[in-house]
Amino acid sequence: MQIFFKIFKKSNYVKQVLLLLSGSVLAQILTLAVTPILTRLYTLDAFGVLAVLLAIVSILAPGVGGRYEAAIVIVASIKDRKSLFVVSMWLVFLLSSIFLLAILISQESIASLIGASALGEWLLVAPFMLFLIGFVAILKAFSNAGEDYSLIARSAILQNLIVGVLGIAFGYFDLVENGLVLSSIGGLIVVCAYMVSRVNKLNKFDMRLRGNDLNVAWKYRDFPLFNAPSSILNGAMTSLPVFFLAKYFTEAIVGQYALLIRMGTAPLSLIAESVSQINLKKIATLINEQRDPLPLFLKTTLVLFAIGVVPGSVICVFGPELFVLVFGPKWRMAGELLAILMPSLVVQFVVSTLSMSVVATGRLRLQAVWQFISLIVTSVVFYYAALRGDIFDFFRMFMVKDMSLYILYYTMLLFAIKFPVKKSI
């Protein structure tokens, strides 16, 4: 551990990372505390419904703001930053409205295509969730640009607290049909209101769309043209397991996968999000100052691997037993599937955390190429694996596929870091 401490000694980087990580860790502790209660209050199918709904939203969420939230973090001008904030907010509203209209017109066709018929009228909730998730992402980006990491940390804690409390209340008192869905929406609404009050108090936004805002948006058009499509492809790739499981297996299996994701990837994802936000800012600064970002990139790789490999090893060995002990006997399969998938999740954790570095290098097209390749490979592998009809074979192929794709992506990131196409904006 002394080696990793020396890497960031005397650097403000580690302090900022630890501030965000403190919020992420506390937020995850809240999730860990309430999940054993939720698994006893709700059925496997209830977790499956939430998983399918989130999978639908996750396809569009990464690109719903045109990826201008990534540009917000790296632009030097505060005036341009505010213009991008306004433009991205209007994009979120516009695309969420179009999504709602599409569902109203073709609800049954969309549900049948992705194996989401079990959602019923809950599918209409997806556009509202998309709007809230896009809104929160933009607010976090603006806070990151201003280095207000304490706000981001507190928001993560608040959201998970509200989701947990509402989920338990709805389930225990049997107040609503699907408390897991409504508690997730409640958490988003509360954290949205909290962040808006803080960010707007400090910046006094005028949300009217002006000509200058559009000029700034055009200046950074590579983000919606290249980064947004690749992010949507990544969202689609992330959601594909849920859609294939829903179409070719049972809702109970989807529920097992939902818990697997909730407990197996959520802790690492929170750390990844925290480090990724600061890493993007630091890489962009180094490139702007014409300094070599490769040493920071490699050191961050080592630290991330050290963080991921310890819990990953524990899950690989004791996953099924831990899930039975903590969540109950009916969730044993989730632990077995997570143990199979864990090696690829560790690699994914490292690479996805570093992936925003490509934004700072200007190599957005390189990212788009990888996303396209990944979507094609993932679709083919999942289709073949699903037809075999064995859930364990499905997850073994899932693991090998992800390991291969993310190792390829890391190689591309190294190329982008060594040969940035231009200075960061």
Sequence and secondary structure as in RCSB ss.txt:
>XXXX:A:sequence
MQIFFKIFKKSNYVKQVLLLLSGSVLAQILTLAVTPILTRLYTLDAFGVLAVLLAIVSILAPGVGGRYEAAIVIV
ASIKDRKSLFVVSMWLVFLLSSIFLLAILISQESIASLIGASALGEWLLVAPFMLFLIGFVAILKAFSNAGEDYS
LIARSAILQNLIVGVLGIAFGYFDLVENGLVLSSIGGLIVVCAYMVSRVNKLNKFDMRLRGNDLNVAWKYRDFPL
FNAPSSILNGAMTSLPVFFLAKYFTEAIVGQYALLIRMGTAPLSLIAESVSQINLKKIATLINEQRDPLPLFLKT
TLVLFAIGVVPGSVICVFGPELFVLVFGPKWRMAGELLAILMPSLVVQFVVSTLSMSVVATGRLRLQAVWQFISL
IVTSVVFYYAALRGDIFDFFRMFMVKDMSLYILYYTMLLFAIKFPVKKSI
>XXXX:A:secstr
 HHHHHHTTT HHHHHHHHHHHHHHHHHHHHHHHHHHHHHHS HHHHHHHHHHHHHHHHHGGGTTTTHHHHHHH 
S HHHHHHHHHHHHHHHHHHHHHHHHHHHHHHHHHHHHTT GGGGGGGGGHHHHHHHHHHHHHHHHHHHHTT HH
HHHHHHHHHHHHHHHHHHHHHHTT SS HHHHHHHHHHHHHHHHHHHHHHHHH    S  HHHHHHHHHTTHIII
IIHHHHHHHHHHHHHHHHHHHHHS HHHHHHHHHHIIIIIHHHHHHHHHHHHHHHHHHHHHHHTT   HHHHHHH
HHHHHHHHHHHHHHHHHHHHHHHHHHH GGGHHHHHHHHHHHHHHHHHHHHHHHTTHHHHHT HHHHHHHHHHHH
HHHHHHHHHHHHHT HHHHHHHHHHHHHHHHHHHHHHHHHHHHS SS   
